[in-house]
Amino acid sequence: MSALQCASVVALLVACSIFCSCCASTPLDVSSDARAITINGQRRIILAGSIHYPRSTPQMWPDLIQKSKEGGLNAIETYVFWNAHEAQYRQYDFSGNLDLVRFLRTIQDAGLYAILRIGPYVCAEWNYGGYPIWLHNMQGIQLRTDNSVYKNEMQNFTTMIVNMMKKEELFASQGGPIIIAQIENEYGNVISSYGEAGKQYINWCASMANSLDIGVPWVMCQETDAPAPMLETCNGWYCDQYEPKNSSTPKMWTENWTGWFKGWGGLDPHRTAEDLAYAVARFFQLGGTLQNYYMYHGGTNFGRTAGGPYIATTYDYDAPLDEFGNLNQPKWGHLKELHLQLMSMEKVLTHGDVSSIDYGNDVQVTIYSYNGTASCFFSNANQTTDTTISFQDNQFTVPAWSVSILPDCKTETYNTAKVNSQTTVFVKKANQAEDEPSSLSWSWRPEHVKETVNNGLGSVSANMLIEQKAATNDTSDYLWYMTSLDLAKDDLILGDDLTLRVNTSGHVLHVYLNGKFLGSQWGGDNGKYDFVFEKKVKLNEGKNQLSLLSATVGLKNYGPMFYDVPTGVAGVELIRKLNDELIVKDLSSSKWTYKVGLHGEDHQIQNVESPHSSKWISDSLPTNRMMTWYKTTFKAPLGNDVVVLDLLGMGKGHAWINGRSIGRFWPTYLAVQDGCQETCDYRGPYSDTKCRTNCGGISQRWYHVPRSFIRDDLNTLVLFEEFGGNPSNVKFQTNVVDKVCAAVEEGHTLELSCQGNGRAISSIEFASFGDPKGSCEAFSSGSCDSAAALSVLQEKCVGQESCSIEVSDALLGSANCGFGVQRKLAVQARCHH
Ligand code: GAL
């Protein structure tokens, strides 16, 4: 090495020690003022996105976080899930997708900040809002209020997490990525139900959190009385009108709901890219400086983590990254453009003087000026009328329900209603593993119910009906309630006209009498989960065996005292009409015997390694048989595409791949018939009842099989079927990009991409430069059209993984559109697969 080369290497090393390692180890001073979060004294704009680590896999994290960064975020937010980490009292699990430290390191390695919402009550459509069931079952406890047993446990867990973060130097004050932490969650929504004790509790939360001395700010979301120094934040679809009560704290938005979650029987929620961008732009127009997308990646409720009741296994949320981690386009791209604009104005937005001009009829111009520069937002909150405004001698058209951004107050660089990003259409493809037969071959075994159904055998007995989660500690969805009834010959209950009535507080019930199945019933319609099962029965003289199998489908996670909402069997009566008299035999205080969980669960038969996993039967495969286990093997689908399991034909149950749960399934649960909209108008306030699809369809048919669950050789799928189903149509598929479309206005750039995995654009199915009509998969030419567009696109894009074209007549030829026509380029391309 020459002296010169050597000197430059040394210079590089010195520079690197100053710059390269800045984010990994230099402690940051994170604070806040009236305007923004400050980092080392600099006001910052924080664009964050929620990714919940247990809802994906460690193998997916780097890609999800990288895509978030490419999407223009500078921070990732997550809750911490208490009941996942401490499912059993003082037994902790931080392995696999519960490896919080690894998740935060992945964020740090990507150079992003982290926001850690410890809760430890989190809501989040997560089972029981994140509370471990043992907590609920503790002596003398009252949750989420001024109760010492509860506070002690909350403090214990919170301190444990904080200490873990400190030990790993993950707080920004130690050089780590965490710039903000949260305590509690939306307590303001329920505080009034707790009276004085609620106020005491929230004050205690604040001082407990504060005493943990994390060196970065704490926030409380949706808590207008957040005690200082807790910073108050807003959650919702819009937070532009929100102002923190304490005017010396910044305007922050911890949950901008990018869509909504789905329940069994629920419709598919969609929030448009235009409306989401509008909400964000409005928030920054009106002084916001920190905003977090809830969710940026929603992911999957693996295992029994779905909250409820009746939260589906998918937690896609219509987020910018879809359940599987693919870009949900155009949402991801449209927001990315917005983020670039906002970040380019960081200084002026966080320091500038603000003035505004009201143009009437919900039209407003906001000007931020700083150091001789000015940036503008033009907003039109009108729901139907586009507007043209004059500003500094120029005319600007602002479509209804949109915000235009003009970083120099002269040129519009972005309008929330003008989507230039591509739309991506996915299709499901057959599993193309080598020599994989076209249909799977199955073996099966019955769930062993004889002992419970015929003999009423269980592990504990009590002279009462026990609330389900108290009995199971939520170690299983299933609980058998069994009683036997010895009737003397002259017992008045013997004879005709006898009804068995079971009052349940939910969620699913299967009834067996004297070894025979009597019927099943479940709640869920119209948001009601408790129900009454009634059936005419006939009893025997002598012994009768009544066995009830009750199943929960995710425990409640939200609402005042949600944790006290009971589940399971609540009352059992026999009612006989004799002449005009009603003879009622209340069995509620009879001797009940309990068995927690399924026999197959006890024996872990979903696990191929389990010694009990050999007793599978490979002939006379039953269909529509209740309480049945099915097993098959399959080969890993070739390539890297996302793998999904199509469970069409199955009823309700649980699925495991190589012993790992991919969640509950319930494809027979159809979505409600009403409440869909054929076309979705982005204009006007969004709510979860707007822009829904899939009326009457299967509420969840496909289930995510993370690639890391699949081995290169042979894999096993085990299904537990509770209601009865037919596995013959069950198949593995891959989810691949089929088409990409875009409609881009003149002056902007068309960017088309088949979104990775080395796929190229194979053909251009439609191209028109002029005034094309319609949308993806339904484009048509308008009244003017340049003949050159198609060949230009073919030349530049076909055979490429992505291509980019400036939309101008220089390249695309003159479209001869009339005066005043805003020209655009519409394209539909196919991707190779
Ligand atoms: C909020 C809550 C989140 C999540 C969201 C709905 O109220 O804070 O945890 O449940 O609603 O997805």
Boltz pocket constraint, residues with backbone or C-beta under 6 A from the ligand:
constraints:
  - pocket:
      binder: B
      contacts: [[A, 122], [A, 123], [A, 124], [A, 125], [A, 185], [A, 186], [A, 235], [A, 255], [A, 261]]
      max_distance: 6.0
